[in-house]
Amino acid sequence: MKNGPVFKPPSGYVILVSGGGKGVKDLMEKHTIIRVKQEGHSNRSVAKILGIERKTVAKYWNEFNRMSLENSF
């Protein structure tokens, strides 16, 4: 069987593995998404780095931004 290229995340990152592909469940995983986004990476880039769905990145990034906005007043 021929395998594609092996993706190795940049130093300091880990591939996130969530149970059954049901999305991010652990607070540390959410924190990692937010941290990588704050470094300026796109949703697509974060998803590739962490081995998760792009929609999952968007979901938690948007949640973080909503909470930040609510807490700024």
Protein Blocks (a to p, Z undefined) as FASTA:
>chain_A
ZZdddddddehiacdddehhnapfbfklmmmmmmmmmnopafklmmmmnopafklmmmmm
mmmmmmmmmmmZZ
